[in-house]
Amino acid sequence: MLLKVSFSLFLFQEIEKFRSLAREINSLPTVAHFDMVQLDCDDLKRGLATKANRFADQLLQRLAEEHRAENRR
């Protein structure tokens, strides 16, 4: 039982890391200015933030499935 609790806590921490990473990515500037080039990073930012949120959602889904299975017993 203790192992399940610590694994659940681990998943919660990982979910929060991915959510935090998505927020951090979204807070970065959209345009990067270089000497001769201006780089638009909007698509990159959106894609990375979406991936981070999807990973968090997958972990949350796994955690919910484990809790449902535990409650059925």
Secondary structure as the mmCIF struct_conf table of DSSP 4:
data_model
#
loop_
_struct_conf.conf_type_id
_struct_conf.id
_struct_conf.beg_label_comp_id
_struct_conf.beg_label_asym_id
_struct_conf.beg_label_seq_id
_struct_conf.end_label_comp_id
_struct_conf.end_label_asym_id
_struct_conf.end_label_seq_id
HELX_RH_AL_P HELX_RH_AL_P1 LEU A 2 SER A 27
BEND BEND1 LEU A 28 LEU A 28
BEND BEND2 THR A 30 THR A 30
STRN STRN1 VAL A 31 HIS A 33
BEND BEND3 ASP A 35 MET A 36
STRN STRN2 GLN A 38 ASP A 40
HELX_RH_AL_P HELX_RH_AL_P2 ASP A 42 ARG A 72
#
